[in-house]
């Protein structure tokens, strides 16, 4: 074996294991990842038309989008009541408003009731009111069932988005 001593006079692979361990810990670790593809840059022509909405990287962006969906959903619900159900069909309108109200209150109890009262009690009320909404929906006559389903879905979407957006404050 023709091994030459290191600069410090010791032979290679000779020395204290603790010394090697501390030397390894003090050396910076170099990690190489696979090369990442280049990130496309936005051109000035591709800027958003509406600058009043936040971009995806800002913290309030999700809150703004959920608020927009909630406002649009409630407006669609009112427009549905006015234009599709109409004032002439008061019994259908009453059933649709009842289902809408029951769905919204049930979601409120489920999502926010535990902050205001005992979580078990809040979930109990959410379940009871949700089942009442389903019973009203099921018992509605055949001509009104489609109106009731649309009202319940619009109410659920709008209320959920509104409550989630207000949680993100």
C-alpha positions, -999 to +999 in steps of 0.1 A: +000+000+000+015+032-011-007+056+007+007+091+015-003+109+046-028+137+046-019+173+051-022+170+088+002+140+089-024+113+095-030+084+072-063+084+051-093+068+069-074+071+102-087+092+130-114+096+155-150+088+143-164+116+164-140+140+145-154+128+112-189+131+124-185+167+136-167+176+104-196+161+083-222+180+104-204+213+099-201+210+062-230+224+042-252+198+026-254+202-012-286+187-027-293+187-063-328+183-075-339+175-110-338+205-132-371+223-131-387+236-163-386+273-169-414+293-154-434+312-180-435+350-175-467+369-181-466+394-208-481+429-203-508+420-228-520+391-206-527+411-175-562+407-160-589+430-172-603+435-138-576+447-114-600+450-084-599+412-078-569+398-060-545+374-077-543+338-065-512+344-044-527+370-021-544+359+012-578+376+005-582+361-030-602+331-019-624+352+004-631+376-025-640+348-048-663+330-023-680+364-016-685+369-053-701+334-057-723+339-026-736+373-039-742+359-074-760+329-059-783+349-037-791+372-067-798+342-089-821+328-062-841+360-060-842+362-098-854+326-099-882+334-074-893+365-094-889+353-130-894+315-129-918+309-101-935+343-103-958+361-080-989+344-094-979+310-080-979+320-043-982+285-030-951+274-050-933+305-040-941+299-003-928+263-005-896+275-023-889+302+002-895+277+030-871+252+016-845+280+010-848+293+045-846+258+060-815+249+040-798+282+049-805+278+086-794+242+086-761+251+070-757+279+095-762+255+125-738+230+109-710+255+101-714+282+127-736+268+155-707+251+173-691+286+178-722+299+194-734+269+214-725+233+222-713+215+190-735+185+197-766+206+201-757+226+169-753+195+148-785+181+162-804+212+151-786+212+118-798+176+113-834+183+124-838+213+102-821+196+072-845+167+074-874+192+076-861+208+044-860+174+028-895+166+040-909+199+026-890+192-006-904+156-009-940+166+000-941+194-026-964+185-054-949+173-087-952+206-105-932+224-078-905+198-071-882+212-097-885+247-083-879+234-048-848+215-058-833+245-076-841+267-047-825+243-022-793+240-044-789+277-049-795+283-012-770+257-002-743+270-026-748+306-016-750+301+021-719+278+021-698+303+002-710+332+024-702+313+056-668+301+043-659+336+032-668+351+065-646+325+083-616+336+063-614+370+079 
